Amino acid sequence: MESLKNFGPSPEEIKKLIYHSMIQFLSNQEGPVSRFEVKNLLEKTINLIPNLDAHWAEINRFGRNKMVLHWKEQVMLIDMEEILESIYSLWNQRFDF
């Protein structure tokens, strides 16, 4: 398996990119966000990573909240349920009074 250093940006740069993109989007929100909005945001954010193509996998074939990542000639299937639920819950908790 190819090491991450050949992937392009370092893991730290990728984390920063995702974090700042999420914060920028959420800071413009006046209220709660839907799970659909969080899914779209994650897909757009991950696609900002150079040389990486991400899209949501077919539910019927792979199950709910799975993302397919394409890099060079490699494909990865990632379960995004935990991160989706975390972002959704933490952000919307802010508006539960």
C-alpha positions in Angstrom: 0.0 0.0 0.0 1.3 3.5 -0.9 2.2 5.7 2.0 0.3 8.9 2.8 3.3 11.1 1.9 2.7 10.2 -1.7 -1.0 11.1 -1.4 -0.5 14.9 -1.8 -1.3 17.1 1.1 -0.3 15.9 4.6 -3.0 14.5 6.9 -2.6 17.7 9.0 -3.4 19.9 5.9 -6.4 17.7 5.0 -7.7 18.0 8.6 -7.3 21.8 8.5 -9.0 22.0 5.1 -12.0 20.0 6.3 -12.2 21.8 9.6 -12.0 25.3 8.2 -14.5 24.5 5.4 -17.0 23.0 7.9 -16.6 26.0 10.3 -17.0 28.5 7.4 -20.2 26.9 6.3 -21.7 26.4 9.7 -20.8 29.9 10.9 -23.1 31.3 8.1 -26.0 29.2 9.4 -28.6 31.0 11.5 -30.2 27.8 12.9 -30.1 24.1 12.9 -28.8 22.1 9.8 -30.3 19.0 8.3 -28.5 15.7 7.9 -28.8 16.3 4.1 -26.9 19.6 4.4 -24.2 18.0 6.5 -23.8 15.2 3.9 -23.5 17.7 1.1 -21.0 19.8 3.1 -18.8 16.7 3.8 -18.8 15.7 0.1 -17.9 19.2 -1.1 -15.2 19.6 1.6 -13.6 16.2 0.8 -13.6 17.0 -2.9 -11.4 20.1 -2.1 -8.5 17.7 -1.4 -6.3 17.7 -4.5 -6.5 14.6 -6.7 -9.3 13.1 -4.7 -12.8 12.4 -5.9 -15.5 11.6 -3.4 -19.2 10.7 -3.8 -21.8 9.0 -1.7 -22.2 5.3 -2.4 -25.4 3.7 -3.5 -27.5 2.8 -0.4 -28.8 -0.4 -2.0 -25.4 -1.7 -2.7 -23.3 -0.4 0.2 -25.6 0.7 3.0 -26.4 4.1 4.5 -23.8 6.9 4.7 -21.0 5.2 2.9 -18.6 7.4 0.9 -16.5 6.2 -2.1 -13.2 7.9 -2.5 -11.1 7.6 -5.7 -7.5 8.5 -5.7 -5.3 7.6 -8.7 -6.4 4.1 -9.4 -7.4 3.2 -5.9 -10.9 3.1 -4.4 -11.8 3.3 -0.8 -15.2 2.8 0.9 -15.6 4.8 4.2 -18.4 4.6 6.7 -19.3 8.3 7.4 -22.2 7.6 9.9 -20.2 8.6 13.0 -18.8 11.9 11.6 -22.2 12.8 10.1 -24.0 12.2 13.3 -21.4 14.0 15.4 -21.5 17.2 13.3 -25.3 17.1 13.1 -25.7 16.6 16.8 -23.1 19.0 18.0 -24.2 21.8 15.7 -27.9 21.4 16.4 -27.3 21.1 20.2 -26.5 24.7 20.1 -30.1 25.6 19.2 -31.8 23.3 21.7 -32.9 25.6 24.5 
